[in-house]
Amino acid sequence: MDTGIITTDSYLNHDTGRDHPERADRVTVIIDNLKKMKSKSLIWKKPKKFDLKYLQLAHDIDYLNSVKDSFPNHGLSFLDGDTILSPGSKKATIDAVGSILIGIDGVMNKEFKNAFCAVRPPGHHAEKQKAMGFCVYNNVAVGAYYLIEKYNLKKVAIIDFDVHHGNGTQNIFYNNEKVLYISSHQYPYYPGSGNANDKGNKNNILNVPLNAGTKPHEFLNAYDNIFKKLKEFKPEFILLSAGFDAHKDDPLAQINLESKDFYTLTKRIMSIAKEICGGKIVSILEGGYDLNALKDSVNYHVKSLTED
Ligand SMILES: [Zn+2]
């Protein structure tokens, strides 16, 4: 079976201003490169409109209203020091969420076996009532709620291998035993959260802090613990917060993965997913700020998703 690639060009109109690391080129290089693969194993899909009630499961209504009022008619507006909105952000932010929902539908309906969403803005820093770190809506959190509400799943796991801790995802699921949130991240580092003692109120959070300078084998070894917890939890579906900023060339952090390590990591996740949830995985782009490293790493990640 094939791999879904969910994307649409509204991300181009999410303008974060000059010299912002979270820029449109990030997704453009990914899409151009995946198209070049000319792989028959890729099924390209666009996000669709969705019922906004799913957004309200992850975010407070007051927060959603304040975001809605913040989209500028022209120029830029700031939700925090580095989370910026332009007129085109309204559609881009909704399409980022819509993409993960289409990816989930495709996997649940067996249209493809797994999916990758090439979208921006990212989502994992966005909390229930707060935008943060380039993130407006928490795309992956809405995806997890969608699986629980629409498909009646009892257990969903989110694996977040972005180099930053997903404080937003942790915040949203802190008291929710249906969702296991796992994050590997450089620590101490932005955003400051994610120490190993923080396990959530239902022992449903696994934080795996890594020192600056962590080498590929150390990073991959740290996943042994993660996979143990994942197997114990036995999720029915796995969502990936796929950030590629743990790459050695990434300007925003100091972990030393090479592009091919994302192949190995994805392969290992897939093998466990096959064992415990029929291989059901939807992956969504989070960070990754060196364009070449990002392009190559996503290439390895998607190549792995397409293989058996
Ligand atoms: Zn990141």
py3Dmol code that shows the C-alpha trace and the ligand (Angstrom):
import py3Dmol

protein = """\
ATOM      1  CA  MET A   1       0.000   0.000   0.000  1.00  0.00           C
ATOM      2  CA  ASP A   2       0.987   3.615  -0.618  1.00  0.00           C
ATOM      3  CA  THR A   3       1.948   6.639   1.445  1.00  0.00           C
ATOM      4  CA  GLY A   4      -0.211   9.772   1.423  1.00  0.00           C
ATOM      5  CA  ILE A   5       1.460  13.155   1.059  1.00  0.00           C
ATOM      6  CA  ILE A   6      -0.893  15.864   2.269  1.00  0.00           C
ATOM      7  CA  THR A   7      -0.152  19.445   1.305  1.00  0.00           C
ATOM      8  CA  THR A   8      -1.561  22.504  -0.414  1.00  0.00           C
ATOM      9  CA  ASP A   9      -0.027  25.790  -1.455  1.00  0.00           C
ATOM     10  CA  SER A  10      -1.747  28.060   1.110  1.00  0.00           C
ATOM     11  CA  TYR A  11       1.427  27.725   3.256  1.00  0.00           C
ATOM     12  CA  LEU A  12       3.086  30.109   0.768  1.00  0.00           C
ATOM     13  CA  ASN A  13       0.889  32.936   2.038  1.00  0.00           C
ATOM     14  CA  HIS A  14       1.767  32.485   5.713  1.00  0.00           C
ATOM     15  CA  ASP A  15       4.281  35.333   5.765  1.00  0.00           C
ATOM     16  CA  THR A  16       6.445  35.500   8.895  1.00  0.00           C
ATOM     17  CA  GLY A  17       8.449  38.526   7.798  1.00  0.00           C
ATOM     18  CA  ARG A  18      12.054  38.987   6.738  1.00  0.00           C
ATOM     19  CA  ASP A  19      14.757  36.609   7.992  1.00  0.00           C
ATOM     20  CA  HIS A  20      12.357  34.464  10.009  1.00  0.00           C
ATOM     21  CA  PRO A  21      13.635  30.864  10.243  1.00  0.00           C
ATOM     22  CA  GLU A  22      10.115  29.410   9.849  1.00  0.00           C
ATOM     23  CA  ARG A  23       9.678  30.453   6.229  1.00  0.00           C
ATOM     24  CA  ALA A  24       7.786  29.235   3.167  1.00  0.00           C
ATOM     25  CA  ASP A  25      10.927  27.839   1.460  1.00  0.00           C
ATOM     26  CA  ARG A  26      11.010  25.075   4.072  1.00  0.00           C
ATOM     27  CA  VAL A  27       7.911  23.414   2.672  1.00  0.00           C
ATOM     28  CA  THR A  28       8.693  24.331  -0.933  1.00  0.00           C
ATOM     29  CA  VAL A  29      12.025  22.456  -0.904  1.00  0.00           C
ATOM     30  CA  ILE A  30      10.329  19.423   0.630  1.00  0.00           C
ATOM     31  CA  ILE A  31       7.525  19.320  -1.935  1.00  0.00           C
ATOM     32  CA  ASP A  32       9.807  19.971  -4.926  1.00  0.00           C
ATOM     33  CA  ASN A  33      12.093  17.196  -3.801  1.00  0.00           C
ATOM     34  CA  LEU A  34       9.291  14.672  -3.152  1.00  0.00           C
ATOM     35  CA  LYS A  35       7.843  15.447  -6.583  1.00  0.00           C
ATOM     36  CA  LYS A  36      11.245  14.756  -8.113  1.00  0.00           C
ATOM     37  CA  MET A  37      11.158  11.267  -6.609  1.00  0.00           C
ATOM     38  CA  LYS A  38       8.311  10.526  -9.068  1.00  0.00           C
ATOM     39  CA  SER A  39       7.435   7.683  -6.750  1.00  0.00           C
ATOM     40  CA  LYS A  40       4.385   5.642  -7.653  1.00  0.00           C
ATOM     41  CA  SER A  41       4.060   4.889  -3.945  1.00  0.00           C
ATOM     42  CA  LEU A  42       3.038   8.468  -3.124  1.00  0.00           C
ATOM     43  CA  ILE A  43      -0.592   9.599  -3.217  1.00  0.00           C
ATOM     44  CA  TRP A  44      -0.867  13.387  -3.209  1.00  0.00           C
ATOM     45  CA  LYS A  45      -3.857  14.886  -1.388  1.00  0.00           C
ATOM     46  CA  LYS A  46      -5.013  18.332  -0.329  1.00  0.00           C
ATOM     47  CA  PRO A  47      -6.615  19.259   2.983  1.00  0.00           C
ATOM     48  CA  LYS A  48     -10.361  19.918   3.011  1.00  0.00           C
ATOM     49  CA  LYS A  49     -12.608  22.088   5.126  1.00  0.00           C
ATOM     50  CA  PHE A  50     -13.401  20.438   8.437  1.00  0.00           C
ATOM     51  CA  ASP A  51     -15.762  20.925  11.345  1.00  0.00           C
ATOM     52  CA  LEU A  52     -14.139  23.542  13.588  1.00  0.00           C
ATOM     53  CA  LYS A  53     -15.446  21.708  16.650  1.00  0.00           C
ATOM     54  CA  TYR A  54     -12.268  19.601  16.438  1.00  0.00           C
ATOM     55  CA  LEU A  55     -10.130  22.715  17.002  1.00  0.00           C
ATOM     56  CA  GLN A  56     -12.088  23.376  20.180  1.00  0.00           C
ATOM     57  CA  LEU A  57     -11.105  20.011  21.601  1.00  0.00           C
ATOM     58  CA  ALA A  58      -7.461  21.074  21.697  1.00  0.00           C
ATOM     59  CA  HIS A  59      -7.844  24.820  22.331  1.00  0.00           C
ATOM     60  CA  ASP A  60     -10.016  27.019  24.538  1.00  0.00           C
ATOM     61  CA  ILE A  61     -12.691  28.951  22.703  1.00  0.00           C
ATOM     62  CA  ASP A  62     -11.354  32.278  24.075  1.00  0.00           C
ATOM     63  CA  TYR A  63      -7.966  31.512  22.576  1.00  0.00           C
ATOM     64  CA  LEU A  64      -9.483  30.552  19.218  1.00  0.00           C
ATOM     65  CA  ASN A  65     -11.503  33.787  19.171  1.00  0.00           C
ATOM     66  CA  SER A  66      -8.454  35.875  19.986  1.00  0.00           C
ATOM     67  CA  VAL A  67      -6.476  34.202  17.182  1.00  0.00           C
ATOM     68  CA  LYS A  68      -9.363  34.824  14.799  1.00  0.00           C
ATOM     69  CA  ASP A  69      -9.317  38.525  15.723  1.00  0.00           C
ATOM     70  CA  SER A  70      -5.527  38.690  15.256  1.00  0.00           C
ATOM     71  CA  PHE A  71      -5.289  37.826  11.546  1.00  0.00           C
ATOM     72  CA  PRO A  72      -4.350  41.176   9.981  1.00  0.00           C
ATOM     73  CA  ASN A  73      -6.009  42.530   6.833  1.00  0.00           C
ATOM     74  CA  HIS A  74      -2.599  43.752   5.748  1.00  0.00           C
ATOM     75  CA  GLY A  75       0.890  43.731   7.232  1.00  0.00           C
ATOM     76  CA  LEU A  76       1.893  41.421  10.060  1.00  0.00           C
ATOM     77  CA  SER A  77       0.643  40.877  13.591  1.00  0.00           C
ATOM     78  CA  PHE A  78       2.453  39.173  16.489  1.00  0.00           C
ATOM     79  CA  LEU A  79       0.927  36.509  18.741  1.00  0.00           C
ATOM     80  CA  ASP A  80       4.221  36.387  20.649  1.00  0.00           C
ATOM     81  CA  GLY A  81       7.764  37.567  19.925  1.00  0.00           C
ATOM     82  CA  ASP A  82       8.310  34.977  17.205  1.00  0.00           C
ATOM     83  CA  THR A  83       4.818  33.787  16.256  1.00  0.00           C
ATOM     84  CA  ILE A  84       3.702  36.013  13.445  1.00  0.00           C
ATOM     85  CA  LEU A  85       0.507  36.227  11.384  1.00  0.00           C
ATOM     86  CA  SER A  86      -0.077  37.714   7.952  1.00  0.00           C
ATOM     87  CA  PRO A  87      -3.368  37.928   6.014  1.00  0.00           C
ATOM     88  CA  GLY A  88      -2.648  34.544   4.391  1.00  0.00           C
ATOM     89  CA  SER A  89      -2.065  32.861   7.745  1.00  0.00           C
ATOM     90  CA  LYS A  90      -5.769  32.367   8.318  1.00  0.00           C
ATOM     91  CA  LYS A  91      -6.022  29.776   5.557  1.00  0.00           C
ATOM     92  CA  ALA A  92      -2.530  28.335   6.080  1.00  0.00           C
ATOM     93  CA  THR A  93      -3.106  27.631   9.782  1.00  0.00           C
ATOM     94  CA  ILE A  94      -6.462  25.948   9.108  1.00  0.00           C
ATOM     95  CA  ASP A  95      -5.021  23.935   6.199  1.00  0.00           C
ATOM     96  CA  ALA A  96      -2.180  22.688   8.416  1.00  0.00           C
ATOM     97  CA  VAL A  97      -4.766  21.218  10.793  1.00  0.00           C
ATOM     98  CA  GLY A  98      -6.949  20.028   7.895  1.00  0.00           C
ATOM     99  CA  SER A  99      -3.979  18.152   6.436  1.00  0.00           C
ATOM    100  CA  ILE A 100      -3.498  15.888   9.413  1.00  0.00           C
ATOM    101  CA  LEU A 101      -7.236  15.153   9.445  1.00  0.00           C
ATOM    102  CA  ILE A 102      -7.158  14.124   5.763  1.00  0.00           C
ATOM    103  CA  GLY A 103      -4.074  12.012   6.468  1.00  0.00           C
ATOM    104  CA  ILE A 104      -5.915  10.274   9.301  1.00  0.00           C
ATOM    105  CA  ASP A 105      -9.042   9.708   7.180  1.00  0.00           C
ATOM    106  CA  GLY A 106      -6.903   8.209   4.410  1.00  0.00           C
ATOM    107  CA  VAL A 107      -5.210   5.762   6.766  1.00  0.00           C
ATOM    108  CA  MET A 108      -8.434   4.846   8.590  1.00  0.00           C
ATOM    109  CA  ASN A 109     -10.218   4.297   5.252  1.00  0.00           C
ATOM    110  CA  LYS A 110      -7.245   2.302   3.917  1.00  0.00           C
ATOM    111  CA  GLU A 111      -6.691   4.666   1.016  1.00  0.00           C
ATOM    112  CA  PHE A 112      -2.999   4.603   1.957  1.00  0.00           C
ATOM    113  CA  LYS A 113      -1.084   2.821   4.718  1.00  0.00           C
ATOM    114  CA  ASN A 114       0.479   5.924   6.294  1.00  0.00           C
ATOM    115  CA  ALA A 115       0.929   9.619   5.499  1.00  0.00           C
ATOM    116  CA  PHE A 116       3.205  12.621   5.781  1.00  0.00           C
ATOM    117  CA  CYS A 117       1.796  16.169   5.988  1.00  0.00           C
ATOM    118  CA  ALA A 118       4.087  18.804   4.453  1.00  0.00           C
ATOM    119  CA  VAL A 119       2.666  21.889   6.144  1.00  0.00           C
ATOM    120  CA  ARG A 120       3.439  25.067   8.033  1.00  0.00           C
ATOM    121  CA  PRO A 121       3.069  26.652  10.495  1.00  0.00           C
ATOM    122  CA  PRO A 122       4.160  23.878  12.851  1.00  0.00           C
ATOM    123  CA  GLY A 123       2.046  23.142  15.937  1.00  0.00           C
ATOM    124  CA  HIS A 124       3.705  21.447  18.897  1.00  0.00           C
ATOM    125  CA  HIS A 125       4.493  24.599  20.921  1.00  0.00           C
ATOM    126  CA  ALA A 126       0.878  25.851  20.773  1.00  0.00           C
ATOM    127  CA  GLU A 127      -0.827  25.289  24.130  1.00  0.00           C
ATOM    128  CA  LYS A 128      -4.514  25.116  24.992  1.00  0.00           C
ATOM    129  CA  GLN A 129      -4.663  28.877  25.362  1.00  0.00           C
ATOM    130  CA  LYS A 130      -1.389  30.182  24.017  1.00  0.00           C
ATOM    131  CA  ALA A 131       0.438  30.579  20.692  1.00  0.00           C
ATOM    132  CA  MET A 132       4.160  30.060  20.971  1.00  0.00           C
ATOM    133  CA  GLY A 133       7.348  29.283  19.055  1.00  0.00           C
ATOM    134  CA  PHE A 134       6.003  29.787  15.497  1.00  0.00           C
ATOM    135  CA  CYS A 135       2.932  27.625  16.352  1.00  0.00           C
ATOM    136  CA  VAL A 136      -0.694  28.810  16.224  1.00  0.00           C
ATOM    137  CA  TYR A 137      -2.895  25.706  16.320  1.00  0.00           C
ATOM    138  CA  ASN A 138      -1.539  22.454  17.683  1.00  0.00           C
ATOM    139  CA  ASN A 139      -2.001  20.386  14.524  1.00  0.00           C
ATOM    140  CA  VAL A 140      -0.962  17.043  16.008  1.00  0.00           C
ATOM    141  CA  ALA A 141      -3.122  17.524  19.118  1.00  0.00           C
ATOM    142  CA  VAL A 142      -6.200  18.191  16.999  1.00  0.00           C
ATOM    143  CA  GLY A 143      -5.289  15.029  15.060  1.00  0.00           C
ATOM    144  CA  ALA A 144      -5.199  12.953  18.251  1.00  0.00           C
ATOM    145  CA  TYR A 145      -8.579  14.317  19.375  1.00  0.00           C
ATOM    146  CA  TYR A 146      -9.998  13.636  15.911  1.00  0.00           C
ATOM    147  CA  LEU A 147      -8.972   9.971  16.202  1.00  0.00           C
ATOM    148  CA  ILE A 148     -10.630   9.755  19.616  1.00  0.00           C
ATOM    149  CA  GLU A 149     -13.833  11.628  18.699  1.00  0.00           C
ATOM    150  CA  LYS A 150     -14.470  10.611  15.107  1.00  0.00           C
ATOM    151  CA  TYR A 151     -13.021   7.113  15.105  1.00  0.00           C
ATOM    152  CA  ASN A 152     -13.667   6.321  18.743  1.00  0.00           C
ATOM    153  CA  LEU A 153     -10.089   5.242  19.432  1.00  0.00           C
ATOM    154  CA  LYS A 154      -9.185   4.644  23.052  1.00  0.00           C
ATOM    155  CA  LYS A 155      -5.416   5.020  22.785  1.00  0.00           C
ATOM    156  CA  VAL A 156      -3.339   7.284  20.582  1.00  0.00           C
ATOM    157  CA  ALA A 157       0.418   7.845  20.849  1.00  0.00           C
ATOM    158  CA  ILE A 158       2.275  10.937  19.695  1.00  0.00           C
ATOM    159  CA  ILE A 159       6.023  10.623  19.155  1.00  0.00           C
ATOM    160  CA  ASP A 160       7.698  14.010  18.887  1.00  0.00           C
ATOM    161  CA  PHE A 161      11.270  13.822  17.595  1.00  0.00           C
ATOM    162  CA  ASP A 162      11.599  17.554  16.959  1.00  0.00           C
ATOM    163  CA  VAL A 163      14.698  18.833  18.781  1.00  0.00           C
ATOM    164  CA  HIS A 164      12.530  21.133  20.921  1.00  0.00           C
ATOM    165  CA  HIS A 165      10.160  19.927  23.604  1.00  0.00           C
ATOM    166  CA  GLY A 166       6.516  20.039  22.508  1.00  0.00           C
ATOM    167  CA  ASN A 167       5.304  22.003  25.514  1.00  0.00           C
ATOM    168  CA  GLY A 168       1.985  22.629  23.785  1.00  0.00           C
ATOM    169  CA  THR A 169       1.187  18.987  23.165  1.00  0.00           C
ATOM    170  CA  GLN A 170       2.223  18.114  26.718  1.00  0.00           C
ATOM    171  CA  ASN A 171       0.018  20.921  28.064  1.00  0.00           C
ATOM    172  CA  ILE A 172      -3.025  19.793  26.071  1.00  0.00           C
ATOM    173  CA  PHE A 173      -2.806  16.121  27.084  1.00  0.00           C
ATOM    174  CA  TYR A 174      -1.415  16.515  30.604  1.00  0.00           C
ATOM    175  CA  ASN A 175      -4.532  14.918  32.150  1.00  0.00           C
ATOM    176  CA  ASN A 176      -5.581  12.646  29.311  1.00  0.00           C
ATOM    177  CA  GLU A 177      -4.908   8.952  29.725  1.00  0.00           C
ATOM    178  CA  LYS A 178      -6.054   8.243  26.160  1.00  0.00           C
ATOM    179  CA  VAL A 179      -3.000   9.980  24.728  1.00  0.00           C
ATOM    180  CA  LEU A 180       0.607   8.976  25.328  1.00  0.00           C
ATOM    181  CA  TYR A 181       2.895  11.902  24.516  1.00  0.00           C
ATOM    182  CA  ILE A 182       6.559  11.046  23.987  1.00  0.00           C
ATOM    183  CA  SER A 183       9.207  13.657  23.259  1.00  0.00           C
ATOM    184  CA  SER A 184      12.954  13.466  22.701  1.00  0.00           C
ATOM    185  CA  HIS A 185      14.524  16.912  22.812  1.00  0.00           C
ATOM    186  CA  GLN A 186      17.624  18.904  23.598  1.00  0.00           C
ATOM    187  CA  TYR A 187      17.516  19.899  27.264  1.00  0.00           C
ATOM    188  CA  PRO A 188      17.907  22.299  28.913  1.00  0.00           C
ATOM    189  CA  TYR A 189      16.827  24.340  25.946  1.00  0.00           C
ATOM    190  CA  TYR A 190      13.902  26.215  24.392  1.00  0.00           C
ATOM    191  CA  PRO A 191      11.081  26.168  25.494  1.00  0.00           C
ATOM    192  CA  GLY A 192      12.413  25.132  28.933  1.00  0.00           C
ATOM    193  CA  SER A 193       9.894  22.364  29.670  1.00  0.00           C
ATOM    194  CA  GLY A 194      10.372  18.613  29.214  1.00  0.00           C
ATOM    195  CA  ASN A 195      12.433  17.339  32.122  1.00  0.00           C
ATOM    196  CA  ALA A 196      12.373  13.592  32.698  1.00  0.00           C
ATOM    197  CA  ASN A 197      10.415  13.875  35.972  1.00  0.00           C
ATOM    198  CA  ASP A 198       7.465  15.443  34.209  1.00  0.00           C
ATOM    199  CA  LYS A 199       5.285  12.435  33.469  1.00  0.00           C
ATOM    200  CA  GLY A 200       1.827  13.970  33.228  1.00  0.00           C
ATOM    201  CA  ASN A 201      -1.015  13.408  35.684  1.00  0.00           C
ATOM    202  CA  LYS A 202      -1.837   9.998  34.215  1.00  0.00           C
ATOM    203  CA  ASN A 203       1.736   8.815  33.708  1.00  0.00           C
ATOM    204  CA  ASN A 204       0.980   9.439  30.033  1.00  0.00           C
ATOM    205  CA  ILE A 205       3.972  11.607  29.197  1.00  0.00           C
ATOM    206  CA  LEU A 206       7.508  10.415  28.548  1.00  0.00           C
ATOM    207  CA  ASN A 207      10.121  13.112  28.275  1.00  0.00           C
ATOM    208  CA  VAL A 208      13.559  12.064  27.060  1.00  0.00           C
ATOM    209  CA  PRO A 209      15.917  15.019  27.508  1.00  0.00           C
ATOM    210  CA  LEU A 210      19.164  14.941  25.529  1.00  0.00           C
ATOM    211  CA  ASN A 211      22.354  16.922  26.062  1.00  0.00           C
ATOM    212  CA  ALA A 212      23.613  19.381  23.496  1.00  0.00           C
ATOM    213  CA  GLY A 213      26.169  17.518  21.381  1.00  0.00           C
ATOM    214  CA  THR A 214      24.255  14.202  21.450  1.00  0.00           C
ATOM    215  CA  LYS A 215      25.579  11.884  18.738  1.00  0.00           C
ATOM    216  CA  PRO A 216      23.438   9.773  16.387  1.00  0.00           C
ATOM    217  CA  HIS A 217      23.989   6.457  18.209  1.00  0.00           C
ATOM    218  CA  GLU A 218      23.189   8.082  21.547  1.00  0.00           C
ATOM    219  CA  PHE A 219      20.026   9.577  20.091  1.00  0.00           C
ATOM    220  CA  LEU A 220      18.888   6.277  18.615  1.00  0.00           C
ATOM    221  CA  ASN A 221      19.762   4.388  21.816  1.00  0.00           C
ATOM    222  CA  ALA A 222      17.543   6.782  23.767  1.00  0.00           C
ATOM    223  CA  TYR A 223      14.655   5.431  21.703  1.00  0.00           C
ATOM    224  CA  ASP A 224      14.995   1.976  23.302  1.00  0.00           C
ATOM    225  CA  ASN A 225      13.211   3.341  26.377  1.00  0.00           C
ATOM    226  CA  ILE A 226      10.663   5.122  24.249  1.00  0.00           C
ATOM    227  CA  PHE A 227       9.806   1.947  22.370  1.00  0.00           C
ATOM    228  CA  LYS A 228       9.413   0.034  25.623  1.00  0.00           C
ATOM    229  CA  LYS A 229       6.846   2.576  26.835  1.00  0.00           C
ATOM    230  CA  LEU A 230       5.132   2.585  23.446  1.00  0.00           C
ATOM    231  CA  LYS A 231       4.754  -1.196  23.464  1.00  0.00           C
ATOM    232  CA  GLU A 232       3.356  -1.132  27.004  1.00  0.00           C
ATOM    233  CA  PHE A 233       0.784   1.503  26.037  1.00  0.00           C
ATOM    234  CA  LYS A 234      -0.317  -0.332  22.867  1.00  0.00           C
ATOM    235  CA  PRO A 235      -1.754   2.609  20.928  1.00  0.00           C
ATOM    236  CA  GLU A 236      -4.224   2.020  18.113  1.00  0.00           C
ATOM    237  CA  PHE A 237      -2.641   4.794  16.050  1.00  0.00           C
ATOM    238  CA  ILE A 238       0.692   6.650  16.086  1.00  0.00           C
ATOM    239  CA  LEU A 239       1.074  10.311  15.184  1.00  0.00           C
ATOM    240  CA  LEU A 240       4.526  11.764  14.584  1.00  0.00           C
ATOM    241  CA  SER A 241       5.502  15.329  15.381  1.00  0.00           C
ATOM    242  CA  ALA A 242       8.209  15.193  12.771  1.00  0.00           C
ATOM    243  CA  GLY A 243      10.719  17.950  13.356  1.00  0.00           C
ATOM    244  CA  PHE A 244      14.046  17.624  11.599  1.00  0.00           C
ATOM    245  CA  ASP A 245      15.947  20.205  13.637  1.00  0.00           C
ATOM    246  CA  ALA A 246      17.957  17.563  15.537  1.00  0.00           C
ATOM    247  CA  HIS A 247      20.078  17.488  12.347  1.00  0.00           C
ATOM    248  CA  LYS A 248      23.742  18.446  12.824  1.00  0.00           C
ATOM    249  CA  ASP A 249      23.414  21.311  10.327  1.00  0.00           C
ATOM    250  CA  ASP A 250      20.340  22.858  11.917  1.00  0.00           C
ATOM    251  CA  PRO A 251      20.976  26.429  13.062  1.00  0.00           C
ATOM    252  CA  LEU A 252      18.478  26.305  15.942  1.00  0.00           C
ATOM    253  CA  ALA A 253      19.911  23.449  18.039  1.00  0.00           C
ATOM    254  CA  GLN A 254      22.974  21.334  18.813  1.00  0.00           C
ATOM    255  CA  ILE A 255      22.087  17.660  18.309  1.00  0.00           C
ATOM    256  CA  ASN A 256      24.154  15.853  15.705  1.00  0.00           C
ATOM    257  CA  LEU A 257      21.894  13.642  13.608  1.00  0.00           C
ATOM    258  CA  GLU A 258      22.651  13.093   9.945  1.00  0.00           C
ATOM    259  CA  SER A 259      19.910  12.974   7.334  1.00  0.00           C
ATOM    260  CA  LYS A 260      20.036   9.185   7.060  1.00  0.00           C
ATOM    261  CA  ASP A 261      19.397   8.814  10.789  1.00  0.00           C
ATOM    262  CA  PHE A 262      15.805   9.897  10.141  1.00  0.00           C
ATOM    263  CA  TYR A 263      15.501   6.840   7.899  1.00  0.00           C
ATOM    264  CA  THR A 264      16.672   4.536  10.697  1.00  0.00           C
ATOM    265  CA  LEU A 265      14.454   6.218  13.259  1.00  0.00           C
ATOM    266  CA  THR A 266      11.374   6.048  11.011  1.00  0.00           C
ATOM    267  CA  LYS A 267      12.104   2.417  10.163  1.00  0.00           C
ATOM    268  CA  ARG A 268      12.213   1.495  13.847  1.00  0.00           C
ATOM    269  CA  ILE A 269       8.986   3.346  14.588  1.00  0.00           C
ATOM    270  CA  MET A 270       7.318   1.612  11.639  1.00  0.00           C
ATOM    271  CA  SER A 271       8.388  -1.818  12.751  1.00  0.00           C
ATOM    272  CA  ILE A 272       6.795  -1.263  16.178  1.00  0.00           C
ATOM    273  CA  ALA A 273       3.722   0.325  14.616  1.00  0.00           C
ATOM    274  CA  LYS A 274       3.313  -2.782  12.482  1.00  0.00           C
ATOM    275  CA  GLU A 275       3.501  -4.940  15.566  1.00  0.00           C
ATOM    276  CA  ILE A 276       1.021  -2.979  17.699  1.00  0.00           C
ATOM    277  CA  CYS A 277      -1.315  -0.947  15.484  1.00  0.00           C
ATOM    278  CA  GLY A 278      -1.233  -2.377  11.975  1.00  0.00           C
ATOM    279  CA  GLY A 279       1.330   0.219  10.902  1.00  0.00           C
ATOM    280  CA  LYS A 280      -1.082   3.152  11.252  1.00  0.00           C
ATOM    281  CA  ILE A 281       1.095   6.275  11.251  1.00  0.00           C
ATOM    282  CA  VAL A 282       0.453   9.868  10.255  1.00  0.00           C
ATOM    283  CA  SER A 283       3.455  12.158  10.408  1.00  0.00           C
ATOM    284  CA  ILE A 284       3.288  15.952  10.343  1.00  0.00           C
ATOM    285  CA  LEU A 285       6.095  18.430   9.824  1.00  0.00           C
ATOM    286  CA  GLU A 286       7.186  20.469  12.834  1.00  0.00           C
ATOM    287  CA  GLY A 287      10.645  22.139  12.779  1.00  0.00           C
ATOM    288  CA  GLY A 288      13.782  21.895  10.620  1.00  0.00           C
ATOM    289  CA  TYR A 289      15.478  25.114   9.565  1.00  0.00           C
ATOM    290  CA  ASP A 290      18.453  24.268   7.362  1.00  0.00           C
ATOM    291  CA  LEU A 291      16.886  23.861   3.934  1.00  0.00           C
ATOM    292  CA  ASN A 292      19.276  21.208   2.622  1.00  0.00           C
ATOM    293  CA  ALA A 293      19.253  19.185   5.812  1.00  0.00           C
ATOM    294  CA  LEU A 294      15.459  19.449   5.952  1.00  0.00           C
ATOM    295  CA  LYS A 295      15.001  18.368   2.345  1.00  0.00           C
ATOM    296  CA  ASP A 296      17.314  15.351   2.707  1.00  0.00           C
ATOM    297  CA  SER A 297      15.969  14.322   6.096  1.00  0.00           C
ATOM    298  CA  VAL A 298      12.342  14.427   4.918  1.00  0.00           C
ATOM    299  CA  ASN A 299      13.382  12.463   1.865  1.00  0.00           C
ATOM    300  CA  TYR A 300      14.746   9.686   4.094  1.00  0.00           C
ATOM    301  CA  HIS A 301      11.709   9.875   6.375  1.00  0.00           C
ATOM    302  CA  VAL A 302       9.226   9.544   3.492  1.00  0.00           C
ATOM    303  CA  LYS A 303      11.315   6.886   1.740  1.00  0.00           C
ATOM    304  CA  SER A 304      11.129   4.846   4.909  1.00  0.00           C
ATOM    305  CA  LEU A 305       7.349   5.395   5.183  1.00  0.00           C
ATOM    306  CA  THR A 306       6.872   4.084   1.635  1.00  0.00           C
ATOM    307  CA  GLU A 307       8.793   0.859   2.289  1.00  0.00           C
ATOM    308  CA  ASP A 308       7.262  -2.222   3.857  1.00  0.00           C
TER     309      ASP A 308
END
"""
ligand_1 = """\
1
ZN
Zn 11.919 22.444 16.777
"""
view = py3Dmol.view(width=600, height=400)
view.addModel(protein, "pdb")
view.setStyle({"model": 0}, {"cartoon": {"style": "trace"}})
view.addModel(ligand_1, "xyz")
view.setStyle({"model": 1}, {"stick": {}})
view.zoomTo()
view.show()
